[in-house]
Amino acid sequence: MKKMNKRRKERIERNILRDRHYKVLIYNRFIITLLLVLLQIVVYALILVHYYNGFRGVMITIDILALVCVLYIINRNEKPSSKLNWVIMILAAPVFGVPMYLLFGEGRPTYIMNRKITAAKRVNVKLLSEGDAAQGGRDGETSRYLSRYAGYPAFREGDVTYYPSGKEMFADMLAALDGAEKFILAEYFIIAGGVMWDEFRERLLKKAREGVKVLVIYDDVGSLFVLPPKYDKYLEYLHPNIRCFRFNPAVPVFTMRMNNRDHRKILVVDGKAAFTGGINLADEYIDAKRRFGYWKDTGVRITGPAVHSFTVMFFNLWNAFRKDKEDVSKFLPAPEKGGKTASSSGAEEGGEKAEEIPSEEKCGGQGSGELLIHPYDDSPLDKESVGETVYLDIINRASDYVYIFTPYLILDDFMRAAICNAAKRGVDVRIVTPGIPDKKTVFRLTRSNYGPLLRAGVKIYEYTPGFIHAKSMVSDDKCAVVGSINLDYRSLYLHFENAVYFSGCDAVKAVKEDGERTFADCKCISLDDTRQSFFGRLVDAVLRVFETLV
């Protein structure tokens, strides 16, 4: 009898670990949600058109509202290109333009979301280490900005390991999970059933059975195509030590709240190591599945006291939306005298672990200059685009070269001007974009930005083996950024994002060397490649009006 119960239990567990993929096929939430939203839009449009054409009073009211919206937009302290797009849309079709602006134009979360996250941050900020005082020069100014506007400190001890592919980083992620003793924090935009997630989840379950606390966050819209409904409840069913929540659950309602997504990628193990970059938990990121050719991505591992910033970053969202809030201080080392966290032992352990996994691509340690590690996040809650400001700072300060890797290149006036001006003053500016697109409309918008950049002297490369998903930038052998932040409107203004700025370590050189190898696998774009017919240019011009929505 006991043997039968044991076999039955093992069979149930095997079925659980399959993720029940058939649910995704039978009940695809994306299709249902999309159809219901489209139905609402059609009904709403028909009602508006009917009243707009049939009642003069309604027509005048909408026209007055359109004029008020235009005046409000013009007087906002926003990017000129974004303002112009909305003004054109509203004046051309006020019946649709005004409601679209009221839903999406502000680019801010709802009041409730704002209040919850602000309250969590207010509590958790007290637990952050004081970090290290900003020094002079380039890094010091960048750190002062990040400390003031992102709210996370800079650190001058620890280690940075750079990964030129998701496959290499995933191997070390699994090794870190295997060594977990206290807690695992995982936050991702996409979790998809398959080889990568199966291996990751099996280790989470194994560690949960060993008494390790496992907390998981995933974005509900980001995983809408690839996970069954209520998958967070399913993960919690696996073991009491696993808890999970879906960020901003998708609802079949046309609402502004759906516009703000958790695009961050964070893994923290025991407060000793943190992984981030562009890599989600899906098979294409480790080349186990090829959707758009070879999927090129990048990431970093951080050890030392800077890891604790990622821990606080995670709990800023977790404690904002979970009723069973965590005492974040239990996930951080006890403070030393003077307020700094006692993290030197964690840095040493992380450093010893890094040495156990040698690789030509995995570079940490001290390079030229003084080591600086500065994790940060970016939020649509405020009016400060931290991610864009750091990118602009790197570009504006570059004197020798700046290499940019991004899957999407949808630039506002300031970013376009900064890149062009850098090239005009003699900086070797190189941008790598995908050769095989994942979204054809966004790819067309990306290519529409090539002309002005090429004429200014910028070198643009399309990655011919497939899709490049990396979000990284390196300049002058001095500094680099790796994170989740794309060069597009949604990533810079609408999503929750994260990244790490680092300098004075061998990882900066590793980013550069990876870039130089990547250029060899790319097609160098010329102005002849950008020539289009009149109709093609017209289509691009129309698409640019809607670039704040894609």
N, C-alpha and C positions, 0 to 999 in steps of 0.2 A: 504493500500500500504506500509506504513512504517513497519507494523507488518510483512508483507511478506519479505521485504528487511532484516529485523532483523533476521528472521528465516533462510533466505538464507545465511546470513553472518555467523550465528552460525553453520550451516551445513558445510560450507566451512572450518571454523576453525577446526571443529571436524575431517574432512578429512585430513587437514594439520597435525594435531597432531597424526595421525596414522602412519606417516612416509612413507606411500606408500610402504609397505614391498614388494609388488609384483614386484617392480622395481628391487629389489635385485635378485629375482628369474629369471626374464626375461632377465636382462642385468647384468650378473655377470662379472664385470671388471677383476676379478682375472683370470678367465678362459681364457678370450680373451688375456689379457696381457701375461699370461704364455705361451699360444700357440704361440703367435707371437715371444716371446723371444726364445722359444725352436726352432722355425723354423729358426731364425737367427743363432743360435748356430749350428744347423745341416748343414745349407748351408755353414757357415763359416768353419766348420770342414771338409766338403767334399772338399771344394776348397783348404784348406791347405794340406790335405792328397794327393790330386791329384798333386799339384805342388811339394810337398815334395818328393813324390816317383818318379815323372816324370822328374824333373829337378835337376841335381846335384848342380847347382849354388844356387838354393833356399835352398836345403838341407844344404849346407855348411853355408849359411848365417844364417839360423835358429840355427844351432849348435853353431856358433860363438856368436850369440845373447844370447843363453842359457848360454854359458860360462861366458859372461859378466854379465848376471843377477846373476849367482851364486856367482861370485866374489863380486859383489855389495852387495848382501845379507849377505855374510860372514862378510863384513867389516862394516855393519850397527850396531848401538848401540841398538840392539833389544834383546828380550828374545831368548835364545838358542833353545828352543823347537819350537818356531815359525819359526826361520830361518831354522832349520833342516827339518821341514815339507815342506817348499817351495823348498829347494834344492833337496829333494827326488822327488818331483812332477816334477820339471823342468828337472832333469837328466833322469827320467824314461820315460817321454813323452814330449819332448821339444815343439812339435807342439801345444800341449794344455797347457802345464805348463807355457810357456813364456807369452802367452796372458792372462792367468788367473792371473798371478802375476802382469802384467801391469794394470789389471782392479782392483784387490782386494788386492794385496800384500802390497801396501803402507798404506792401512787403513786410508787414509786421504780424506777429501772432495775435491771437485773441487775448482779451483782458485776463481771462482765467488762466491761460497758459503762462502768460507773463507773470502774473501774481505768484503762481506756484513755484516757478523756477527761480524767481528773484528771492523768494523766502528761503528756498533751499540754499542758494548761494550765500545769502547773508549769514547763515549758520556755519556753513562749511569753510568760508574764507578765513575764519578765525583759526582753523586747523592747519592751514597751509604753513609750510616752513618759511622762515624769513628769507631763505635763499642767500645769495651773495650780492654784495653791493655792486652796482653797475660801475664799470671802469670807464675810462675815457675812450675816445675814438669811435669807430664805426659800430662795433658791437655794443659798446656802452649806451649809445643813443638808441639803438634798436631795443635793447633790453629795458631801458627806462620807459620807452613807449609801451612795450608789451606788459610790463609790470603795472603800469598805470591804467591802461585801457582794456587789457585782457584779464588782468587780475592774478596772474601767476608769476612766481619769482624765477630768477635765473640761477643757474648752478654752475660751479667751476670744478666739480669733481664728479666722477662717474665714467661712463663709457658709451660710445655710440657705435653700433654695428649696422652697416648698410647692406641691403639685399637688392641685387639687380633683377630678381625674379620672385614671383610668389611661391614657386616650388621650393626654392632655397630657404625662404623665410618660414614656410610652413613646417619644414623639418625641425627648425629650432623652436617653433611654437609648440610642436608636439613634445619635444624634449623638455621644454619648460613645464608643460602640463604634467608630464610624467613625474617631475620633481616637486610638484605642488604639495604643500603640507598644511596650509591654513585656509587660503581662499583663492578663488579664480573669478575675475571680473571680465566679462566679454560683452562688447557693444559693437554691433555691426549694422550697416544699412541693408545688406542682403545676406540671408541664410538660405541656402538651397540644398535640397536633398541630393545626395550623390556621394562620391568617393571622399571628397574633402570633408564634408560635414559629418559623414558617417564615422570617419576616424576621429574627428574632433569630439563628436558627441559621445562616442564610446569611452574616450578618456575622461570626459566630464562625469559620466555615470560611474566609472571605476573610482574616480577620486571622491565622488559624493559618498560612495559606499565605504570609503576609508575615513570619512568624517570631515572632508574638506568642504567648505561652504562655497557653492557655485551660484553666481548671479549673472543672468543673461538679459541683455536688451537687444531687440532688433526692431527695425522700422517696418511697420505693417504694410505700407505702400511699396517700399523697396522689395519686400518679399511676397508681394501679392500674387505674382505669377507662379511661385515655386514652393509655397508652403500651404498645407491645408488650413482651414479656418480654425481659430482658437488653438494654434500650435503652442502658444505659451502655456496653456493649461495642460497640454499633452506632456511638455517637458517637465512640468512640476509633478505630474503623475509618476514619472520615472523614479523619482526618489525625493524624500522630504528635504534633503540638503540642496536640491536644485530649485531655484526660484527664477521666474522669468516674467518680463512684461513686454507687450507690443507698444512701441512708441506711436502715439497719435493714430489710433485705430481707424482704418478706412471705413467710411460710411457712405452710402449711396445718396449723398446730399451735396449740391453744388455750394460749397462753403469755403470761406477764406482760410479756415483752420487747416484744411487739407494741404495748403500750400507750403507749410513749413515742415520739413522732414529732417530726421536724424541721419545725416550722411556720414557720421563719424565712424572710424574703425579703430577700436581700442581693445587690447588684451593685456590685463595686468595679472601677474602670478605672484602671490605672497608679498607684494610690495617690493620685490627684488628685481623684477624685469617687466618692462612694458614694451609692447609691439604696436606700431601704428604705420600708416601709409595708405595706399590705395586699395589694399587687398581685402576683399570680402571673403565669406565662407561659401564659395561656389566653385565647381569643378574647373571652369575656364581659367581661374586665377592660378591654378597649379598645372595647367596644360593637360588635365585629365579629360577635357572636352574642348573641341575647337568649334566655336560658334562663328567667329570672324577671323579665321586664321590663328596665328600664334598670338596669345594674349600677353603683352609686355606690361609688367607692373613693377613697382618698387616699394620698399618699406624699410623701416629701421627698428632696431631693438635698443632700448635705453636701459641702462642699469645705474645704480647709485641713487642719491636723494631725489633726483628729478622724477623718478618713478612715482613719488607720492603726489605730484601734481596730476598725473593721470588718474590716480585713485580718487582724488577729490573731484576731478572732472567727471568721472563716471557717476559718483554719488550726487552731483548737482542735478542730474536728470532722475536718477533712481529715487531719491528722497522727495523729489518734486511731485511724483505721480503715484508712488506706492503708498498704500495705507500703512503697511508694516515697515516703517522707516528704520534705517540702520543707524547705529551709533558709529559715525565715521571714524571717531578716534580709536576704535578697536582695530581698524584696518591700517593704522599708522603707527610708527614707532613712538615711544615715549619721548617727549621733548627734553632736550638738554637745557642747561642753564643758558639764558640769553634768548630762549625761544626757538632755537633751531632743533630740528628733529634729529634724533640719534640714528642716523642712517649710514654711518660709515661702515658698520659691519655688513649691512645689506649690500653696499657698493662692493666690498671686498668679495662677498660670496658671489655676487653677480659677475664680478671680474674673473673669479676662478672658474665659474661656469662657462664664461665666454671662451676661455682658453681651452676648454674641453672639446669645443666644436670648431676646429680650425677650418679655414676656407680662404682661398685667394680673394674672394669677393667680400668677405666679412671683415671690415676694417674698423677698428676702434682705436682707443688709445690717443696719445698726444701727438699732434702734428705741429706745424709751424704756428707760433702764436700761443696765446693762453686759451685753454679749453673753456668753452661756453656751451651749455645745454639749456635751452629755454623752450619748454613745452607751452602751448597755448591753445585756446579754442576760440571759435567765432560764433556769435549768436545773432539771430535776427531780432532779438528782443530790444537791442539798443540801436542807435543810429550811427554806430561806429563799425565800419567794415574793416576789421582787424586783418583778415586774410589779405585783402587787396592792398592795404597800406604796407604790409611787410613786403609783398611782391614789388610794389612801386619803389619802396626804399632800396631794395637790392638792385633794381634796374637803374635807378637814378644815381646810385653811388658807384656803379660798375665803371672801371677804367680800362680793363683789359678784355674781359669776355663775360657773357652771361648766357647760360644754356637753360632753356625752358622746355619742360615736357608736360604736355597737357592733352587730354582726349578731345577737349572742346575749346575753340578759340573764338569766343564771342565777346568782343572788346568794347568798352565804353570809350569816350573821348580821352579821358585822362590816361588810361592804360595804353591806348594806341599811340598817343603823343609821347609817352615816356619811352616806349619801345623804339619808336622812330627816332626820337632825339638821341637815344643812346647809340644807335647805329650811325647817325649823322656825325656824332663827335668821335667816331672811330672805334667804338666798342664792337667786338665780334659777337653779334647777337644771333643766336641760333634757336629756332623753335621747331620742336618735333611734334607732329600731329599724326593721327592714324592714316594708314593707307587703305584699310578696309573699315568702313564706318559701322557703328552699331545703330545709329539713328540717321537716316538719310537727310532729313530736313535740317538737323543740327549740323551735319557734315557740310551741307550746302552753305549754311550760314558761316561755318568755319572758313570755308574756301573764299567766301565773299570778302573776308578780311585780308586775304593775301596781297592784293594789288598795292594798297598804300604802304604796306610793310616792305614789300620787295623793292618798290621804288625808292624807299628810304635807305636801302642797303641791308635790310634784315635777310638772313638766310633761313629759308623754310624747308623742312624735310618731312616727307610723308613716309611713315614706317611701312615698307612694302610687305614684310612677312605677315602682317595682320593688324590688330588693333592695339594701340598703346593707351593704357589706362593710368599711367604714372602721373602723379601730381607733384613734381619736384622742380627745383631751381637751384643752380649753383653759379657762383661768380668769383672770379679773380683768385681762385685757389684759397679763398679766405672764409667763405660762409656758404651754407646751403640750407634749403628748406625741403622737408619731405612730409607729406600729410595727405589729407583727403580733399583739399581745396582745388577745384577746377577753375579755369579762367573763363567762367561764364556767369551770367546774371544770377541764376538760381543758386549756384554754389557760393557766390560772393555776397548775396544779399538775403536769400530766403531760407537757406538751410543752416542747421547746426553742424559745424565742422570742427576739425582739429588738425594740428600740425606741430612740428618741432623745428626750431631754428637752432643750428649748431655751427660752431667754428672752432679753429684751433685743434682739430683732430684729423686722423687719417681718413675718417669717413667722408670728409669734404673731397679729398682726392679721389676716393672710390666713386663718388657720384660723377665727378668729371670724367674719369676713365670709362665708366659705364656709358656715359653720353657719347664719348668718342667712338666706342665700339658700335653704338646704336646708329650713329651717322652713316657708318659703312653699310648698314642694312636698309638704308632709306633712299628714296628718290629725292634729289635736290630740285625743288620747284623753281621754274623760271617764269618770267612775265608771259612768255608764249603759252605756258600751261594754263594761264588764268583768262585768256581771251574768250569772250562769249559773244553771242549774237545779241541784238537789241532786246529780243524777247527774254533771253537769259538774264540780262542785266535788270530788266523790269521785274522779273520774278524775284531776284535777290533783293531789290529795293523794297518790294512789298513784304517779303519775309522779315527784313530788318525792323519793320514797324512792330512786329510781334515777337522780337527776340527776347523781350523781358518775360515772356510767357512760356518759352520752350525750355 
